[in-house]
């Protein structure tokens, strides 16, 4: 959770030992690349991910390593605690399927994101590699102004097509822009 009253948490406890997690945005992006690589088996992905995040090899079973990785993801990377919602009486609520994909890809839109961070914040993301925390990166990305290239592209992708007579040219123009900026992934 992002709370300005406290420092961003980067420490995780594993079997009584505290480890600092490398939460730099570029490290987390590389982590997602690792998990999206179908040529790397699951065991290697888990072990490599923990090495990337902790900088040390853990003497645990693969099941234990997988649980630690899930703990890191849940507590630090995703920013969402996996708590089941409850109703007024405390009964568990049914889970709602959420298959809304974001209208952007950090990988595909990298140039737009880079340019927008420079435009809005004066931040060179290459100079921030190894420094800027993943959660700060996401907050800054979400807070970009509407006149940045990244936000303009996202706006095009999510734009509703006008209906009614006399809007054929406008619909055609919007469809052309949507096609030019559609996500390939």
OpenMM code with the backbone's topology and positions (N, CA, C; nanometers):
from openmm import Vec3, app, unit

residues = "UNK UNK UNK UNK UNK UNK UNK UNK UNK UNK UNK UNK UNK UNK UNK UNK UNK UNK UNK UNK UNK UNK UNK UNK UNK UNK UNK UNK UNK UNK UNK UNK UNK UNK UNK UNK UNK UNK UNK UNK UNK UNK UNK UNK UNK UNK UNK UNK UNK UNK UNK UNK UNK UNK UNK UNK UNK UNK UNK UNK UNK UNK UNK UNK UNK UNK UNK UNK UNK UNK UNK UNK UNK UNK UNK UNK UNK UNK UNK UNK UNK UNK UNK UNK UNK UNK UNK UNK UNK UNK UNK UNK UNK UNK UNK UNK UNK UNK UNK UNK UNK UNK UNK UNK UNK UNK UNK UNK UNK UNK UNK UNK UNK UNK UNK UNK UNK UNK UNK UNK UNK UNK UNK UNK UNK UNK UNK UNK UNK UNK UNK UNK UNK UNK UNK UNK UNK UNK UNK UNK UNK UNK UNK UNK UNK UNK UNK UNK UNK UNK UNK UNK UNK UNK UNK UNK UNK UNK UNK UNK UNK UNK UNK UNK UNK UNK UNK UNK UNK UNK UNK UNK UNK UNK UNK UNK UNK UNK UNK UNK UNK UNK UNK UNK UNK".split()
positions = [
    Vec3(0.0837, -0.1177, 0.0000),
    Vec3(0.0000, 0.0000, 0.0000),
    Vec3(0.0885, 0.1245, 0.0000),
    Vec3(0.0445, 0.2258, -0.0696),
    Vec3(0.1162, 0.3517, -0.0801),
    Vec3(0.0617, 0.4443, 0.0275),
    Vec3(0.1439, 0.4766, 0.1267),
    Vec3(0.1016, 0.5616, 0.2372),
    Vec3(0.2119, 0.6634, 0.2633),
    Vec3(0.1808, 0.7896, 0.2405),
    Vec3(0.2813, 0.8946, 0.2534),
    Vec3(0.3276, 0.9171, 0.3965),
    Vec3(0.2570, 0.8635, 0.4931),
    Vec3(0.2964, 0.8793, 0.6329),
    Vec3(0.4134, 0.7886, 0.6699),
    Vec3(0.4405, 0.6895, 0.5864),
    Vec3(0.5459, 0.5920, 0.6163),
    Vec3(0.6361, 0.5727, 0.4953),
    Vec3(0.7573, 0.5268, 0.5217),
    Vec3(0.8495, 0.4936, 0.4128),
    Vec3(0.7954, 0.3738, 0.3361),
    Vec3(0.8341, 0.3639, 0.2108),
    Vec3(0.7951, 0.2473, 0.1318),
    Vec3(0.8684, 0.1245, 0.1850),
    Vec3(0.7952, 0.0214, 0.2112),
    Vec3(0.8514, -0.1018, 0.2659),
    Vec3(0.9315, -0.1745, 0.1582),
    Vec3(1.0528, -0.2159, 0.1945),
    Vec3(1.1367, -0.2935, 0.1029),
    Vec3(1.1969, -0.4147, 0.1730),
    Vec3(1.1572, -0.4367, 0.2968),
    Vec3(1.2136, -0.5454, 0.3763),
    Vec3(1.1107, -0.6567, 0.3885),
    Vec3(1.1573, -0.7793, 0.3746),
    Vec3(1.0710, -0.8955, 0.3924),
    Vec3(1.1405, -0.9931, 0.4853),
    Vec3(1.0637, -1.0561, 0.5708),
    Vec3(1.1193, -1.1534, 0.6650),
    Vec3(1.0949, -1.2941, 0.6127),
    Vec3(1.2040, -1.3716, 0.6070),
    Vec3(1.1961, -1.5106, 0.5628),
    Vec3(1.2653, -1.5957, 0.6677),
    Vec3(1.1892, -1.6815, 0.7322),
    Vec3(1.2425, -1.7700, 0.8371),
    Vec3(1.3254, -1.6941, 0.9405),
    Vec3(1.2758, -1.5788, 0.9832),
    Vec3(1.3422, -1.5024, 1.0878),
    Vec3(1.4547, -1.4122, 1.0408),
    Vec3(1.4864, -1.4156, 0.9122),
    Vec3(1.5921, -1.3310, 0.8569),
    Vec3(1.5287, -1.2216, 0.7716),
    Vec3(1.5787, -1.0991, 0.7863),
    Vec3(1.5279, -0.9869, 0.7079),
    Vec3(1.6092, -0.9708, 0.5805),
    Vec3(1.5389, -0.9503, 0.4692),
    Vec3(1.6023, -0.9301, 0.3394),
    Vec3(1.5485, -0.8016, 0.2781),
    Vec3(1.6384, -0.7249, 0.2155),
    Vec3(1.5947, -0.6063, 0.1424),
    Vec3(1.5641, -0.6477, -0.0007),
    Vec3(1.4470, -0.6088, -0.0482),
    Vec3(1.4014, -0.6437, -0.1823),
    Vec3(1.4365, -0.5296, -0.2774),
    Vec3(1.4965, -0.5622, -0.3912),
    Vec3(1.5277, -0.4621, -0.4935),
    Vec3(1.3979, -0.4268, -0.5652),
    Vec3(1.3388, -0.3159, -0.5264),
    Vec3(1.2103, -0.2729, -0.5803),
    Vec3(1.2252, -0.1674, -0.6896),
    Vec3(1.3453, -0.1522, -0.7462),
    Vec3(1.3629, -0.0523, -0.8513),
    Vec3(1.2752, -0.0890, -0.9711),
    Vec3(1.2186, 0.0126, -1.0349),
    Vec3(1.1213, -0.0104, -1.1411),
    Vec3(1.1780, -0.0953, -1.2541),
    Vec3(1.3045, -0.0741, -1.2888),
    Vec3(1.3625, -0.1506, -1.3983),
    Vec3(1.3805, -0.2971, -1.3596),
    Vec3(1.4094, -0.3242, -1.2341),
    Vec3(1.4219, -0.4623, -1.1876),
    Vec3(1.2866, -0.5336, -1.1941),
    Vec3(1.1802, -0.4639, -1.1547),
    Vec3(1.0468, -0.5238, -1.1583),
    Vec3(1.0029, -0.5447, -1.3034),
    Vec3(1.0369, -0.4528, -1.3924),
    Vec3(1.0042, -0.4723, -1.5340),
    Vec3(1.0773, -0.5942, -1.5904),
    Vec3(1.2033, -0.6121, -1.5515),
    Vec3(1.2783, -0.7307, -1.5946),
    Vec3(1.2167, -0.8574, -1.5366),
    Vec3(1.1641, -0.8472, -1.4160),
    Vec3(1.0971, -0.9604, -1.3522),
    Vec3(0.9752, -1.0024, -1.4346),
    Vec3(0.8953, -0.9053, -1.4777),
    Vec3(0.7796, -0.9365, -1.5624),
    Vec3(0.8247, -0.9981, -1.6947),
    Vec3(0.9340, -0.9480, -1.7518),
    Vec3(0.9883, -1.0091, -1.8738),
    Vec3(1.0237, -1.1551, -1.8497),
    Vec3(1.0859, -1.1826, -1.7355),
    Vec3(1.1232, -1.3195, -1.6997),
    Vec3(1.0003, -1.4094, -1.6959),
    Vec3(0.8947, -1.3642, -1.6305),
    Vec3(0.7744, -1.4464, -1.6171),
    Vec3(0.6977, -1.4606, -1.7482),
    Vec3(0.7189, -1.3704, -1.8414),
    Vec3(0.6529, -1.3800, -1.9716),
    Vec3(0.7335, -1.4595, -2.0731),
    Vec3(0.8515, -1.5069, -2.0339),
    Vec3(0.9376, -1.5844, -2.1234),
    Vec3(0.8993, -1.7318, -2.1150),
    Vec3(0.8304, -1.7801, -2.2183),
    Vec3(0.7828, -1.9188, -2.2206),
    Vec3(0.8949, -2.0205, -2.2358),
    Vec3(1.0136, -1.9759, -2.2716),
    Vec3(1.1253, -2.0682, -2.2913),
    Vec3(1.1972, -2.1019, -2.1608),
    Vec3(1.1628, -2.0323, -2.0534),
    Vec3(1.2260, -2.0573, -1.9239),
    Vec3(1.1264, -2.1334, -1.8367),
    Vec3(1.1699, -2.2488, -1.7834),
    Vec3(1.0799, -2.3314, -1.7027),
    Vec3(1.0468, -2.2629, -1.5698),
    Vec3(0.9395, -2.3091, -1.5070),
    Vec3(0.8876, -2.2465, -1.3849),
    Vec3(0.9889, -2.2447, -1.2707),
    Vec3(1.0612, -2.3543, -1.2510),
    Vec3(1.1588, -2.3624, -1.1417),
    Vec3(1.2678, -2.2578, -1.1611),
    Vec3(1.3192, -2.2481, -1.2833),
    Vec3(1.4238, -2.1503, -1.3129),
    Vec3(1.3701, -2.0085, -1.2963),
    Vec3(1.2451, -1.9858, -1.3367),
    Vec3(1.1855, -1.8532, -1.3206),
    Vec3(1.1785, -1.8131, -1.1736),
    Vec3(1.1327, -1.9054, -1.0892),
    Vec3(1.1200, -1.8757, -0.9460),
    Vec3(1.2567, -1.8469, -0.8855),
    Vec3(1.3545, -1.9325, -0.9138),
    Vec3(1.4884, -1.9147, -0.8559),
    Vec3(1.5552, -1.7871, -0.9064),
    Vec3(1.5418, -1.7597, -1.0355),
    Vec3(1.6006, -1.6385, -1.0936),
    Vec3(1.5322, -1.5137, -1.0377),
    Vec3(1.4005, -1.5192, -1.0249),
    Vec3(1.3257, -1.4048, -0.9719),
    Vec3(1.3710, -1.3711, -0.8301),
    Vec3(1.3861, -1.4723, -0.7465),
    Vec3(1.4300, -1.4469, -0.6089),
    Vec3(1.5716, -1.3913, -0.6053),
    Vec3(1.6569, -1.4395, -0.6925),
    Vec3(1.7933, -1.3875, -0.7000),
    Vec3(1.7913, -1.2402, -0.7437),
    Vec3(1.7058, -1.2078, -0.8403),
    Vec3(1.6926, -1.0692, -0.8855),
    Vec3(1.6409, -0.9789, -0.7738),
    Vec3(1.5450, -1.0278, -0.6987),
    Vec3(1.4803, -0.9461, -0.5963),
    Vec3(1.5610, -0.9352, -0.4676),
    Vec3(1.6257, -1.0452, -0.4280),
    Vec3(1.6942, -1.0487, -0.2984),
    Vec3(1.8456, -1.0422, -0.3086),
    Vec3(1.8994, -1.0792, -0.4247),
    Vec3(2.0444, -1.0769, -0.4428),
    Vec3(2.1159, -1.1939, -0.3785),
    Vec3(2.0412, -1.2891, -0.3241),
    Vec3(2.0997, -1.4087, -0.2621),
    Vec3(2.0154, -1.5302, -0.2992),
    Vec3(2.0791, -1.6463, -0.2921),
    Vec3(2.0050, -1.7709, -0.3130),
    Vec3(1.9532, -1.8193, -0.1789),
    Vec3(1.8279, -1.8567, -0.1753),
    Vec3(1.7671, -1.9060, -0.0520),
    Vec3(1.7800, -2.0577, -0.0447),
    Vec3(1.8095, -2.1068, 0.0732),
    Vec3(1.8197, -2.2511, 0.0961),
    Vec3(1.6822, -2.3039, 0.1355),
    Vec3(1.5913, -2.3049, 0.0411),
    Vec3(1.4552, -2.3530, 0.0628),
    Vec3(1.4175, -2.4498, -0.0483),
    Vec3(1.3131, -2.5272, -0.0256),
    Vec3(1.2597, -2.6120, -0.1318),
    Vec3(1.1996, -2.5215, -0.2384),
    Vec3(1.1725, -2.5765, -0.3546),
    Vec3(1.1121, -2.4960, -0.4609),
    Vec3(0.9739, -2.4468, -0.4171),
    Vec3(0.9026, -2.5285, -0.3405),
    Vec3(0.7724, -2.4864, -0.2874),
    Vec3(0.7902, -2.3671, -0.1933),
    Vec3(0.8899, -2.3737, -0.1063),
    Vec3(0.9184, -2.2633, -0.0148),
    Vec3(0.9577, -2.1373, -0.0893),
    Vec3(1.0400, -2.1537, -0.1927),
    Vec3(1.0813, -2.0382, -0.2735),
    Vec3(0.9612, -1.9756, -0.3437),
    Vec3(0.8741, -2.0614, -0.3947),
    Vec3(0.7546, -2.0131, -0.4630),
    Vec3(0.6651, -1.9347, -0.3672),
    Vec3(0.6532, -1.9833, -0.2438),
    Vec3(0.5725, -1.9130, -0.1434),
    Vec3(0.6343, -1.7781, -0.1073),
    Vec3(0.7661, -1.7724, -0.0967),
    Vec3(0.8345, -1.6460, -0.0672),
    Vec3(0.8117, -1.5471, -0.1814),
    Vec3(0.8235, -1.5947, -0.3042),
    Vec3(0.8021, -1.5087, -0.4202),
    Vec3(0.6590, -1.4552, -0.4211),
    Vec3(0.5636, -1.5416, -0.3909),
    Vec3(0.4235, -1.4983, -0.3842),
    Vec3(0.4053, -1.3936, -0.2747),
    Vec3(0.4717, -1.4125, -0.1625),
    Vec3(0.4645, -1.3170, -0.0509),
    Vec3(0.5211, -1.1813, -0.0933),
    Vec3(0.6353, -1.1826, -0.1610),
    Vec3(0.6963, -1.0577, -0.2087),
    Vec3(0.6025, -0.9885, -0.3068),
    Vec3(0.5468, -1.0662, -0.3985),
    Vec3(0.4571, -1.0085, -0.4984),
    Vec3(0.3351, -0.9455, -0.4311),
    Vec3(0.2743, -1.0198, -0.3405),
    Vec3(0.1524, -0.9731, -0.2744),
    Vec3(0.1783, -0.8517, -0.1860),
    Vec3(0.2840, -0.8564, -0.1067),
    Vec3(0.3086, -0.7496, -0.0096),
    Vec3(0.3753, -0.6264, -0.0692),
    Vec3(0.4599, -0.6450, -0.1699),
    Vec3(0.5390, -0.5317, -0.2180),
    Vec3(0.5123, -0.4923, -0.3628),
    Vec3(0.5071, -0.5871, -0.4524),
    Vec3(0.5014, -0.5530, -0.5948),
    Vec3(0.3613, -0.5141, -0.6391),
    Vec3(0.2621, -0.5972, -0.6099),
    Vec3(0.1265, -0.5681, -0.6577),
    Vec3(0.0628, -0.4534, -0.5813),
    Vec3(0.1051, -0.4345, -0.4572),
    Vec3(0.0495, -0.3273, -0.3761),
    Vec3(-0.0892, -0.3566, -0.3242),
    Vec3(-0.1367, -0.4781, -0.3471),
    Vec3(-0.2705, -0.5148, -0.3023),
    Vec3(-0.2603, -0.6364, -0.2125),
    Vec3(-0.3114, -0.6236, -0.0937),
    Vec3(-0.3190, -0.7387, -0.0045),
    Vec3(-0.4341, -0.8260, -0.0527),
    Vec3(-0.4128, -0.9551, -0.0538),
    Vec3(-0.5166, -1.0465, -0.0990),
    Vec3(-0.6147, -1.0738, 0.0150),
    Vec3(-0.6998, -0.9779, 0.0407),
    Vec3(-0.8008, -0.9928, 0.1440),
    Vec3(-0.9347, -1.0104, 0.0756),
    Vec3(-1.0113, -1.1090, 0.1212),
    Vec3(-1.1421, -1.1295, 0.0628),
    Vec3(-1.2387, -1.0276, 0.1211),
    Vec3(-1.3187, -0.9678, 0.0341),
    Vec3(-1.4177, -0.8705, 0.0781),
    Vec3(-1.5269, -0.9415, 0.1577),
    Vec3(-1.5789, -0.8712, 0.2581),
    Vec3(-1.6865, -0.9272, 0.3396),
    Vec3(-1.8034, -0.8303, 0.3425),
    Vec3(-1.9239, -0.8861, 0.3648),
    Vec3(-2.0421, -0.8014, 0.3748),
    Vec3(-2.0547, -0.7457, 0.5167),
    Vec3(-2.1661, -0.6789, 0.5461),
    Vec3(-2.1853, -0.6136, 0.6761),
    Vec3(-2.1783, -0.7130, 0.7915),
    Vec3(-2.2276, -0.8351, 0.7691),
    Vec3(-2.2247, -0.9368, 0.8741),
    Vec3(-2.0908, -1.0094, 0.8827),
    Vec3(-1.9975, -0.9772, 0.7955),
    Vec3(-1.8668, -1.0418, 0.7979),
    Vec3(-1.8584, -1.1668, 0.7125),
    Vec3(-1.9616, -1.1920, 0.6321),
    Vec3(-1.9612, -1.3089, 0.5439),
    Vec3(-1.8807, -1.2790, 0.4182),
    Vec3(-1.8042, -1.3780, 0.3689),
    Vec3(-1.7251, -1.3551, 0.2474),
    Vec3(-1.8140, -1.3211, 0.1287),
    Vec3(-1.7706, -1.2213, 0.0524),
    Vec3(-1.8424, -1.1811, -0.0687),
    Vec3(-1.7875, -1.2612, -0.1860),
    Vec3(-1.8708, -1.2891, -0.2852),
    Vec3(-1.8184, -1.3586, -0.4033),
    Vec3(-1.7186, -1.2692, -0.4759),
    Vec3(-1.6172, -1.3328, -0.5340),
    Vec3(-1.5154, -1.2558, -0.6052),
    Vec3(-1.5677, -1.2153, -0.7417),
    Vec3(-1.5364, -1.0933, -0.7792),
    Vec3(-1.5787, -1.0406, -0.9079),
    Vec3(-1.4644, -1.0585, -1.0063),
    Vec3(-1.4964, -1.1171, -1.1202),
    Vec3(-1.3934, -1.1353, -1.2227),
    Vec3(-1.3560, -0.9996, -1.2791),
    Vec3(-1.2261, -0.9748, -1.2883),
    Vec3(-1.1779, -0.8481, -1.3412),
    Vec3(-1.0795, -0.8772, -1.4534),
    Vec3(-1.1326, -0.8780, -1.5749),
    Vec3(-1.0447, -0.9038, -1.6875),
    Vec3(-1.0223, -0.7775, -1.7691),
    Vec3(-1.0365, -0.6621, -1.7029),
    Vec3(-1.0077, -0.5356, -1.7692),
    Vec3(-0.8570, -0.5197, -1.7820),
    Vec3(-0.8104, -0.5247, -1.9032),
    Vec3(-0.6678, -0.5047, -1.9264),
    Vec3(-0.6416, -0.3550, -1.9353),
    Vec3(-0.5276, -0.3112, -1.8837),
    Vec3(-0.4979, -0.1683, -1.8948),
    Vec3(-0.4822, -0.1295, -2.0422),
    Vec3(-0.5170, -0.0065, -2.0762),
    Vec3(-0.5097, 0.0367, -2.2159),
    Vec3(-0.3680, 0.0772, -2.2574),
    Vec3(-0.2694, 0.0198, -2.1913),
    Vec3(-0.1310, 0.0492, -2.2270),
    Vec3(-0.0435, -0.0711, -2.1971),
    Vec3(0.0747, -0.0687, -2.2548),
    Vec3(0.1769, -0.1697, -2.2285),
    Vec3(0.3047, -0.0935, -2.1956),
    Vec3(0.3580, -0.1186, -2.0777),
    Vec3(0.4799, -0.0471, -2.0394),
    Vec3(0.5912, -0.0768, -2.1391),
    Vec3(0.5918, -0.1979, -2.1921),
    Vec3(0.6952, -0.2361, -2.2883),
    Vec3(0.6720, -0.1679, -2.4239),
    Vec3(0.5531, -0.1819, -2.4787),
    Vec3(0.5236, -0.1254, -2.6104),
    Vec3(0.5225, 0.0276, -2.6083),
    Vec3(0.4795, 0.0849, -2.4995),
    Vec3(0.4682, 0.2303, -2.4887),
    Vec3(0.5892, 0.2943, -2.4218),
    Vec3(0.6998, 0.2232, -2.4164),
    Vec3(0.8187, 0.2706, -2.3439),
    Vec3(0.8640, 0.4094, -2.3896),
    Vec3(0.8654, 0.4338, -2.5194),
    Vec3(0.9104, 0.5649, -2.5688),
    Vec3(0.8152, 0.6759, -2.5249),
    Vec3(0.6844, 0.6484, -2.5316),
    Vec3(0.5856, 0.7481, -2.4883),
    Vec3(0.6001, 0.7752, -2.3387),
    Vec3(0.6210, 0.6696, -2.2612),
    Vec3(0.6362, 0.6842, -2.1162),
    Vec3(0.7620, 0.7645, -2.0846),
    Vec3(0.8718, 0.7290, -2.1501),
    Vec3(0.9981, 0.8003, -2.1276),
    Vec3(0.9808, 0.9497, -2.1575),
    Vec3(0.9266, 0.9795, -2.2754),
    Vec3(0.9091, 1.1194, -2.3160),
    Vec3(0.8147, 1.1932, -2.2212),
    Vec3(0.7120, 1.1250, -2.1755),
    Vec3(0.6147, 1.1880, -2.0867),
    Vec3(0.6734, 1.2165, -1.9489),
    Vec3(0.7580, 1.1265, -1.8982),
    Vec3(0.8243, 1.1518, -1.7693),
    Vec3(0.9185, 1.2720, -1.7818),
    Vec3(0.9874, 1.2817, -1.8948),
    Vec3(1.0753, 1.3973, -1.9166),
    Vec3(0.9923, 1.5250, -1.9249),
    Vec3(0.8838, 1.5207, -2.0011),
    Vec3(0.7998, 1.6390, -2.0211),
    Vec3(0.7353, 1.6847, -1.8907),
    Vec3(0.6757, 1.5935, -1.8181),
    Vec3(0.5974, 1.6299, -1.7002),
    Vec3(0.6818, 1.6509, -1.5748),
    Vec3(0.7818, 1.5650, -1.5547),
    Vec3(0.8562, 1.5663, -1.4290),
    Vec3(1.0043, 1.6009, -1.4441),
    Vec3(1.0525, 1.6054, -1.5669),
    Vec3(1.1959, 1.6266, -1.5864),
    Vec3(1.2780, 1.5070, -1.5402),
    Vec3(1.2168, 1.3892, -1.5393),
    Vec3(1.2840, 1.2675, -1.4933),
    Vec3(1.3297, 1.1856, -1.6125),
    Vec3(1.4600, 1.1586, -1.6168),
    Vec3(1.5172, 1.0693, -1.7174),
    Vec3(1.5135, 0.9285, -1.6586),
    Vec3(1.4252, 0.8447, -1.7115),
    Vec3(1.4076, 0.7110, -1.6543),
    Vec3(1.5326, 0.6247, -1.6658),
    Vec3(1.6173, 0.6507, -1.7646),
    Vec3(1.7423, 0.5736, -1.7738),
    Vec3(1.8348, 0.6081, -1.6578),
    Vec3(1.8356, 0.7348, -1.6183),
    Vec3(1.9178, 0.7757, -1.5038),
    Vec3(1.8601, 0.7258, -1.3718),
    Vec3(1.7338, 0.6891, -1.3718),
    Vec3(1.6674, 0.6420, -1.2497),
    Vec3(1.6697, 0.4896, -1.2347),
    Vec3(1.7290, 0.4208, -1.3324),
    Vec3(1.7371, 0.2750, -1.3204),
    Vec3(1.8172, 0.2386, -1.1963),
    Vec3(1.7640, 0.1438, -1.1202),
    Vec3(1.8279, 0.1027, -0.9959),
    Vec3(1.7967, 0.1948, -0.8791),
    Vec3(1.7233, 0.3035, -0.9040),
    Vec3(1.6934, 0.4022, -0.7991),
    Vec3(1.5433, 0.4181, -0.7740),
    Vec3(1.4689, 0.4483, -0.8781),
    Vec3(1.3269, 0.4807, -0.8640),
    Vec3(1.2469, 0.3559, -0.8284),
    Vec3(1.1784, 0.3601, -0.7156),
    Vec3(1.0978, 0.2478, -0.6676),
    Vec3(0.9809, 0.2214, -0.7630),
    Vec3(0.9487, 0.0945, -0.7807),
    Vec3(0.8400, 0.0499, -0.8677),
    Vec3(0.7080, 0.1196, -0.8323),
    Vec3(0.6775, 0.1309, -0.7044),
    Vec3(0.5514, 0.1904, -0.6620),
    Vec3(0.5488, 0.3396, -0.6904),
    Vec3(0.6626, 0.4066, -0.6777),
    Vec3(0.6703, 0.5484, -0.7139),
    Vec3(0.6531, 0.5636, -0.8646),
    Vec3(0.7174, 0.4750, -0.9395),
    Vec3(0.7055, 0.4771, -1.0853),
    Vec3(0.5585, 0.4675, -1.1263),
    Vec3(0.4859, 0.3719, -1.0676),
    Vec3(0.3447, 0.3544, -1.1029),
    Vec3(0.2614, 0.4764, -1.0645),
    Vec3(0.2896, 0.5356, -0.9491),
    Vec3(0.2166, 0.6552, -0.9064),
    Vec3(0.2435, 0.7711, -1.0024),
    Vec3(0.3688, 0.7877, -1.0410),
    Vec3(0.4034, 0.8946, -1.1353),
    Vec3(0.3411, 0.8685, -1.2722),
    Vec3(0.3413, 0.7440, -1.3155),
    Vec3(0.2812, 0.7079, -1.4440),
    Vec3(0.1326, 0.7415, -1.4429),
    Vec3(0.0658, 0.7056, -1.3356),
    Vec3(-0.0771, 0.7325, -1.3225),
    Vec3(-0.1056, 0.8824, -1.3151),
    Vec3(-0.0121, 0.9593, -1.2613),
    Vec3(-0.0322, 1.1025, -1.2424),
    Vec3(0.0108, 1.1901, -1.3583),
    Vec3(0.0538, 1.1305, -1.4679),
    Vec3(0.0948, 1.2115, -1.5830),
    Vec3(-0.0210, 1.2986, -1.6313),
    Vec3(0.0112, 1.4193, -1.6738),
    Vec3(-0.0903, 1.5120, -1.7239),
    Vec3(-0.1460, 1.4623, -1.8571),
    Vec3(-0.2647, 1.5092, -1.8880),
    Vec3(-0.3339, 1.4681, -2.0093),
    Vec3(-0.2677, 1.5123, -2.1380),
    Vec3(-0.1807, 1.6140, -2.1316),
    Vec3(-0.1174, 1.6626, -2.2543),
    Vec3(0.0132, 1.5904, -2.2864),
    Vec3(0.0484, 1.4886, -2.2089),
    Vec3(0.1697, 1.4119, -2.2406),
    Vec3(0.1369, 1.3106, -2.3499),
    Vec3(0.2364, 1.2714, -2.4245),
    Vec3(0.2151, 1.1788, -2.5363),
    Vec3(0.1564, 1.0462, -2.4884),
    Vec3(0.2051, 0.9959, -2.3767),
    Vec3(0.1544, 0.8693, -2.3240),
    Vec3(0.0048, 0.8786, -2.2956),
    Vec3(-0.0376, 0.9827, -2.2266),
    Vec3(-0.1798, 0.9986, -2.1938),
    Vec3(-0.2635, 1.0214, -2.3196),
    Vec3(-0.2076, 1.0902, -2.4185),
    Vec3(-0.2797, 1.1100, -2.5443),
    Vec3(-0.3041, 0.9769, -2.6139),
    Vec3(-0.2031, 0.8897, -2.6159),
    Vec3(-0.2164, 0.7583, -2.6791),
    Vec3(-0.3184, 0.6731, -2.6038),
    Vec3(-0.3119, 0.6746, -2.4715),
    Vec3(-0.4092, 0.5996, -2.3911),
    Vec3(-0.5501, 0.6525, -2.4175),
    Vec3(-0.5635, 0.7839, -2.4288),
    Vec3(-0.6931, 0.8443, -2.4575),
    Vec3(-0.7466, 0.7972, -2.5926),
    Vec3(-0.6608, 0.7898, -2.6927),
    Vec3(-0.7023, 0.7415, -2.8248),
    Vec3(-0.7514, 0.5977, -2.8141),
    Vec3(-0.6778, 0.5147, -2.7432),
    Vec3(-0.7153, 0.3729, -2.7305),
    Vec3(-0.8488, 0.3540, -2.6591),
    Vec3(-0.8820, 0.4424, -2.5681),
    Vec3(-1.0041, 0.4259, -2.4885),
    Vec3(-1.1201, 0.5135, -2.5365),
    Vec3(-1.0971, 0.5911, -2.6399),
    Vec3(-1.1973, 0.6846, -2.6901),
    Vec3(-1.3199, 0.6110, -2.7449),
    Vec3(-1.4376, 0.6599, -2.7085),
    Vec3(-1.5634, 0.6060, -2.7602),
    Vec3(-1.5866, 0.6616, -2.9006),
    Vec3(-1.6446, 0.5791, -2.9854),
    Vec3(-1.6783, 0.6247, -3.1197),
    Vec3(-1.8102, 0.7015, -3.1145),
    Vec3(-1.8160, 0.8168, -3.1824),
    Vec3(-1.9406, 0.8934, -3.1836),
    Vec3(-2.0481, 0.8200, -3.2641),
    Vec3(-2.1709, 0.8404, -3.2236),
    Vec3(-2.2822, 0.7781, -3.2960),
    Vec3(-2.3672, 0.8866, -3.3596),
    Vec3(-2.4546, 0.8454, -3.4477),
    Vec3(-2.5473, 0.9397, -3.5093),
    Vec3(-2.5010, 0.9852, -3.6462),
    Vec3(-2.5917, 1.0577, -3.7110),
    Vec3(-2.5639, 1.1076, -3.8457),
    Vec3(-2.4556, 1.2140, -3.8430),
    Vec3(-2.3823, 1.2213, -3.9500),
    Vec3(-2.2819, 1.3254, -3.9647),
    Vec3(-2.1513, 1.2975, -3.8924),
    Vec3(-2.1374, 1.1815, -3.8331),
    Vec3(-2.0155, 1.1490, -3.7592),
    Vec3(-1.9285, 1.0454, -3.8295),
    Vec3(-1.9600, 1.0128, -3.9527),
    Vec3(-1.8859, 0.9087, -4.0244),
    Vec3(-1.7383, 0.9452, -4.0394),
    Vec3(-1.7094, 1.0693, -4.0757),
    Vec3(-1.5693, 1.1113, -4.0917),
    Vec3(-1.4954, 1.1079, -3.9585),
    Vec3(-1.5619, 1.1523, -3.8538),
    Vec3(-1.5001, 1.1525, -3.7214),
    Vec3(-1.4742, 1.0087, -3.6747),
    Vec3(-1.5719, 0.9179, -3.6968),
    Vec3(-1.5528, 0.7770, -3.6601),
    Vec3(-1.4362, 0.7167, -3.7371),
    Vec3(-1.4279, 0.7479, -3.8647),
    Vec3(-1.3194, 0.6957, -3.9483),
    Vec3(-1.1835, 0.7458, -3.8980),
    Vec3(-1.1780, 0.8727, -3.8631),
    Vec3(-1.0538, 0.9318, -3.8118),
    Vec3(-1.0127, 0.8659, -3.6793),
    Vec3(-1.1093, 0.8469, -3.5899),
    Vec3(-1.0802, 0.7838, -3.4606),
    Vec3(-1.0375, 0.6388, -3.4804),
    Vec3(-1.1076, 0.5658, -3.5668),
    Vec3(-1.0706, 0.4260, -3.5933),
    Vec3(-0.9301, 0.4148, -3.6507),
    Vec3(-0.8933, 0.5086, -3.7364),
    Vec3(-0.7590, 0.5092, -3.7943),
    Vec3(-0.6543, 0.5315, -3.6845),
    Vec3(-0.6815, 0.6256, -3.5957),
    Vec3(-0.5892, 0.6528, -3.4843),
    Vec3(-0.5817, 0.5329, -3.3904),
    Vec3(-0.6963, 0.4711, -3.3595),
    Vec3(-0.6982, 0.3532, -3.2725),
    Vec3(-0.6147, 0.2404, -3.3336),
    Vec3(-0.6278, 0.2224, -3.4631),
    Vec3(-0.5516, 0.1162, -3.5307),
    Vec3(-0.4016, 0.1460, -3.5259),
    Vec3(-0.3656, 0.2719, -3.5444),
    Vec3(-0.2240, 0.3101, -3.5429),
    Vec3(-0.1607, 0.2865, -3.4059),
    Vec3(-0.2387, 0.3016, -3.2991),
    Vec3(-0.1845, 0.2899, -3.1630),
    Vec3(-0.2320, 0.1658, -3.0879),
    Vec3(-0.2925, 0.0711, -3.1593),
    Vec3(-0.3430, -0.0473, -3.0889),
    Vec3(-0.2287, -0.1289, -3.0294),
    Vec3(-0.2592, -0.1948, -2.9192),
    Vec3(-0.1593, -0.2784, -2.8522),
    Vec3(-0.1361, -0.4053, -2.9325),
    Vec3(-0.0106, -0.4395, -2.9473),
    Vec3(0.0253, -0.5586, -3.0240),
    Vec3(0.0413, -0.6811, -2.9352),
    Vec3(0.0607, -0.6589, -2.8067),
    Vec3(0.0846, -0.7700, -2.7134),
    Vec3(-0.0448, -0.8323, -2.6685),
] * unit.nanometer
topology = app.Topology()
chain = topology.addChain("A")
for resn in residues:
    res = topology.addResidue(resn, chain)
    for name in ("N", "CA", "C"):
        topology.addAtom(name, app.Element.getBySymbol(name[0]), res)
